Amino acid sequence: MLRILCLLAFISTAMACNCTQLPPNEAICAADWVSRVKVIAFHNPYEDDSGRYDAMYTVEHVHYFKSSHSRNPLPPVFFMPSNEVKCFNLSIGKEYVLAGTFATNYEPNVLRVSYCDQVTENQLDGIKEYHSISEALLLSLQTYKC
């Protein structure tokens, strides 16, 4: 029985991390914001894989690649689905490029992040630390046209 539960948990995590991601320029254009962030803190109050947007990261926005002028500066907190935490594998103190949306059905300054919305060159690479992204991806971030 324990093996079955472990297998189901593994499949659930694998499914959450499996999606068709857009090419970099399209992902940037689809996002409300794209930012280089430094992770300060993480809190997942329920420690579950429900998929609710209840996993919370506190970040410092180091650089904005895309942001609505009416929402600068971006809030230092974003939420992601709890079942995607393992997909991101973000570490406190590290820097990443993240893309997200504004949660319009809540307070106007609530940021959301989802794995399938990220700006990456290859889904298999996952979310890389900022210092590990390629020159080509960095150029896409700096010169995108929507």
N, C-alpha and C positions, 0 to 999 in steps of 0.2 A: 504494500500500500504506500509506503514511504517513497519507494522508487517511482511510482506512478505520479505522486504529488510533485516530486522533483522534476520529472519529465514535463508535466503540465506547466510548471513555473518557468522552465527553460523555454518551452514553446511560446508561452505568453510574452516573454521578454524578446525573443527572436522576432515575433510578429510585430511588436511595437517598434522595432528598429529596422523594419524592412519596408521601404517605400520607394516610389519613383521620384527622385529629386530632379528639379529643374536645372538646366545649364546655369552657370553663375550669373550671367547678365539678367536672365529671366527671373531667377530667384531674388536678385536685388530689387528688380522692378516690382515684383509681387509683394515684397515686404513693406511694412510701414516704416521700419527703421532697421539700420544695420550699424553695428557699433563694435569697436574693439573694447572689450571689457576685461577688467581684472576681478576675479572672484574673491569676495571678502568673507561671505558666510553662506551657509546652506541650512535649510530647515525643511524637513518632510514630516509634518505633525502626525500623520497616521501611519507612516512606514508601510504603506500598502502599494499595490499595483492596480489601483482602481481605474486609473486614467483620468481622474478628476484633476483640474488645474490647482493642485494644492501643494506641490513641491515649490518652495520659495528660495530664490537665490538673491543675495545682496551683492551688488557689484559697484565698481567704480567705472564709469564710462571714460575710457582713456582717449578715444577718438571716435567721432561720428563719421561714418561713410555716407549714411543716408538718415535723415530725420526730418520730420515735419517742423517747419520754422515756428509754428505755434506751440510746439511741445518741447522746445529746448529750454533748459537742459532736460534730458530724459530722466525719469525717476530711477533711483538706485536699486530698485527691487523689480524682479520679474518672476512670473509663475510659469511652470511647465506641468504637463501631465505626469502624475507620479509614476506611471508605467514607462516613461521615457528617460527617467533619471539614469538608468544603466546605459542607455544609448549614448548619452552625452559624456558621461564619465568625467565631469568637470572637477578640478581640484582647487581647493582654496589656495590663493596666492598666485595662481597661474593666469595667463592672459589668453583670450580666445576672440575670434570674430563670430558674433552671433547676430542673427536676423530674427525679427519678430513682428508682432502686430499689436495694435492697441485694442484692448478688450472693451469694445464700445457698449456692451450691455451692462457694464459695471461702471465704476467711477472712470472718468475720462483719462486718467493718467495711470491706468493699470496696464503693464506690459505682459504679453504672453509670448512664449517661445515654444516651438514644436520642432521635433527632429526633422520632419520632412520638408520644412521651410528653410533649411539652412543653406548657406552659400558655400558649396564645396565643389571640388573638381571630380570627386569620385565617392559615391556612397560607401564603398568598401573601406575607404580611408577613415570614415567617421569625422568627428570634430577634432581638428588638430589644434595644438597650441599655436598661438600667433607666430612665434618665431619659426615654426615649421611649415607655414604655408608657402606655396611656390610664388615665384616672382610673377608668373602669369596670372595667378589668382589675385595677388595684390594689385596688379595693374588693372584687372577687371573691376576691383572695388573702387579704384581711384578714377576710372574713366567711363563708368557705365553710362548708358544713354537709354532712357525709357521712351 
